Structure formats: structure tokens, C-alpha cells
Amino acid sequence: MEEHTARTDLEHEPVGRADFHRRLLGIRVQVTVTLAAKRLPIGDILGLVTGSILAFNKSCREPLEVSAGGQRLAEGSCVREGERIALRITNIVPRA
């Protein structure tokens, strides 16, 4: 009976720091743009129907928030790019 040992890619070949950074920078993460947010009782959520309107305490002129991995990264404004929605970055949020 043959014995098999699990090996990772890192065990097969040494990876240089530059290659590691290049691979790290290629990792894809979910980016979220938030129009607005609010908390509602579950009863209100269950009462939503087609045509319902949710009002928020946010002006239409306020920037949208851009986040990734739960971290706020930037702010921007909604723009149209052809037939698609897009976001123009207007401010990069400084690191805390």
C-alpha cells in the first residue's frame, strides 16, 4: 500500500518575496458600495411589497460609501457609464 502525503504549493517550490507580493495583490475581495442603511423591525420588513418606499436619513447629494472586508475605503458619487451604473471616487478615506 502506497502512502500519500499532502503537500502545499509552498512546499513544492520556494516563493520569492516579490512573487508572493504579486500573488497577494491579485487576490480578489468583495467591494461594496452603500447607498444608505437603516434598522427596521422585522414586522416592517415583512410588510414590504412591490412599490414600497424606504426613506433614509441621507440626502441624495451625500456621497456613497465604498468598503471592502468591512473597512471603509472611499466615498463616491453614482454615475452612468453607458447603460451601466458606476461610481466616481471623490474621496479616499484615510487609514485609522
FENFENMO-V295458 format. One record per backbone hydrogen bond with DSSP energy under -0.5 kcal/mol. NH is the residue of the N-H (numbers start at 1). CO is the residue of the C=O. If there is no record, write none. Layout:
# FENFENMO-V295458
<<NH:CO> <NH:CO>>
This chain:
# FENFENMO-V295458
<<4:2> <11:8> <12:8> <13:9> <16:14> <20:16> <21:17> <22:18> <23:19> <24:20> <25:21> <26:22> <26:23> <27:24> <32:67> <34:32> <34:65> <35:33> <44:41> <45:41> <46:42> <47:43> <48:45> <52:49> <55:53> <58:56> <62:59> <64:76> <65:34> <66:74> <67:32> <68:71> <69:30> <71:68> <73:66> <74:66> <75:91> <76:64> <77:88> <79:86> <81:84> <82:80> <84:81> <86:79> <88:77> <89:87> <90:75> <91:75> <93:73> <93:91>>
